[in-house]
């Protein structure tokens, strides 16, 4: 039976590459994000790889959308074998300029959505006899990011804890839960960095370069696979050495 993996935030960037890498390896996909047109493009790319995909657009921090997404996935495929909680948002306000609404919005997207979706998918995996979840976290969970709002690092730190909690609670159900902890990854946003800021970032990375979405996707694919069958509750650092724990 072909594995079915749900990838949140899969319309752009790292999430898009995760979806395409998994399709290349033979998985069917459940895609979700806010950008309907971009999701449709990724769906077409998955189809071109001779895999099936459904695309459901909406707000992953909305409980009703989470229910709609899981229902659509089970109706289309009948089972969910993997979940990648990739959707995330970062704000660049300093602490004193961060409103309560901004704080709560970042936590809803980065943390609460992962909790809600895991809570919805885990009973399906338990009934199937197992599964795997990968959460995308950040080096900012351990080392504060000077240009990120405090809510970003806090949300990623809590997501790291949630990873460990779920790994322990569902180990006897043969469900593995791990995280990929990302350092600076090349993206449309990093392409806009000024040269002096780029130099400061690279100076803190032992490998002296940004990571790529393909490298993050490869780490996710590994943790979802049986090759990582004895890995649970772990955080795999894809940070070029910026974070060494």
N, C-alpha and C positions, 0 to 999 in steps of 0.2 A: 504494500500500500504506500503510495507516494505521500511523503511528509507534507504537512501544511503548516506554514509559519506566518504569524501575524507580525507586521513591522509597523510601528507607529512613526509618524513623521517621515513617511517614505516618499514624499513628493519631491524633495530636494536633498542635496548635500549627502551627508553620511547615510541617512536613512534610505535614500534612493540607491546608493551604492550597495548597501547591505542587501536590499531586495534583489538587485541584479546579480550579485555574487551568489546568493542562495538559489536563484533561478538557474544560474549556470551550473550549479551543483545538483540540480534535479528537483528542487522543492517547488511546490505550488505556494502562492502568496496571497495573503490578505493585506491589502495596502490601505493606509488611511493617512489623512492630512487635511489641511484647510484649502489647498489650491486644487480645485477640481480639474482644471486643464492640465496642470503638471502631473497629477495622479493618472489621468488618462494616458499621458505620454509614457509614463513608467509602465502602466498596464500593457500598452502596446509593445514596449521593449521586452517585457516578460513573455508575452505571447510569441514574439519573434524568436525567443529562445526555446520555444516549444513547451512552455509550461503554462499552467492556468493561473489566473489572478483575478480577484475581484477588487474594486476600488470603491471605498466608502469615504466621502468627504464630510468633515464636520469638526467640532471642537472636542478634543479628547478629554478636556477637563470637565465636560458636561456629563453627568451620570446617565442621562437619557441617551446621549450619543453612544456612550460605552455599551449600554444594553443593546442599542440598535446594531452596533458594529459586531458584537459577539453573535447576535441572532443571525445577521447576514452571513457570517463566516460558517456557522453550523448548518445553515440552510444550503449554502453553496457546496460545502465539502463534507459535512457530517462529523468532522473531528478537527481539533486544533492540537498540534503536536509541539509547536514552539511559539514563543512570544518574545519579541524584542521591544522593550520599552525605550525607544529612542527619542520620542518627541520631547522637545525642550525649548526654553526661551531664556535669553539673558538680557538683563537691563544694565545700563552703564551709569546709574545714578549713585552718588555718594550716600553714605548713611543718612546724613541730615536732610538730604533732598529726596529720600525714598518715602513715598506715601504708603500708608497702610494698604491701600488698594493695590499698589504696585507690588508690595511684599507678598500679599495673598495671591495675586495672579501668577507670579513666578512659582510659588509653592504648589498651586493647583495644577499647573501644566507639568512641572518637572517631577513632582513627588506624588500628589494626590491621584493624578491620572494613572500612574504606574501601580499604585495600590488598588485603585478601583478595577483596573483591567486585569491585574493578577487575581484579584478576588473573584472576578467573573470567569476567568479561564481555568483556574486551578481545579474546580470541581469536575470540569470536562476532562482534564488530564488525569485526575484521580480515577475517574470512571474508566478511562482508557488504559490505565495501568502504568502511566508514566508520562514524562515530557521534560521540557527544558525551557527555562526563562533566562534571558540575558538583559541586564539593565545597563544603559549607557550612562556612566558617571563622569567625573572630571577631576583632574588634579586640583581644582579649586576646592574640592571637598576636604583636602588635607592642607593645602597651602593657599592662603587667601590671594585672590586675583585682584591686583590693584585697580583695574579698570572695570570691575564687575560690581553690581549692587550686592550687598551682603546676603540678600535672599538667594542668590544663585549658588554660592558655596554652601549655604545652609541646606538648600534643597538637595544638592548632590551628596552632602554628608549623610543626610537622613536616608537618601536612596541607597547608599552603601550599607547602612544599618538594616534597612528593609531587606536587602539582598541576603544578608546573613540570617536574619530572622526566618525568612521564608525557606531558606536552604535547610535550616535545622528542623523546622516544623514539618516539612513535607518530604524529608529524606526517606522515610519509611514507605512513602507512596511512589518511590522511584522517580521523583521529580527533582531535577538539579536546577539550582538557581545561582547564577554567577553574574559578575559585572565586568565591563570593559571600562577602564579608567583612562580617559583621553587627556593628552596634553594638547598643545596647539596644533590644529589640523588645518591644512590648506583649504580655503573656501572662497566664495565670492567676497566675504567680509575681509579676510586676510589679504586679498588682492588689493584692497583699498588702503592698507596700512601705509603710513609714511615711512620712508627709508630709515629714519633714525629710530622710530619705534620698532620696526622689524629687527634692526640690529640689537636692540635691547632684549627683545624676546629670544632671539637666536643665541644670544650670549649666555642665557640661562639653561639652554638645552645642550647636553653633552654631545649629541650627534650633530648639532649645528644646522639643523634644518627643521622644517615643519613636517608633520606626518601627513599622510594622504588618506582620503576616504577608503581607498582600496585596502590599506593596511588595517584600518579599524574593522572593515567588513571581514577580512580574513580572520581576525581574532574572534569576531562574533560567530562566524561559521565554525571555527574550531570548537568553541564552547558549546554550541548547539549539537555538535556531532558526538558520535559514540567514542571518538578518539579522546574526548574529554570525559569519559565515563566515570572517572574517579575524582572529578573536580566538582565541588559544590561549595558555595559560600566564599568563593575566591574572587579577587579583583585582579584582572590581568591588566597591567599598566602598558598602555600604548602611548608613551610620552617622550620617546627619544632620550630617556634617562633623566628628564626634568623631575620626575617623581620616582624615588627608589625606596620601596617599602616591601 
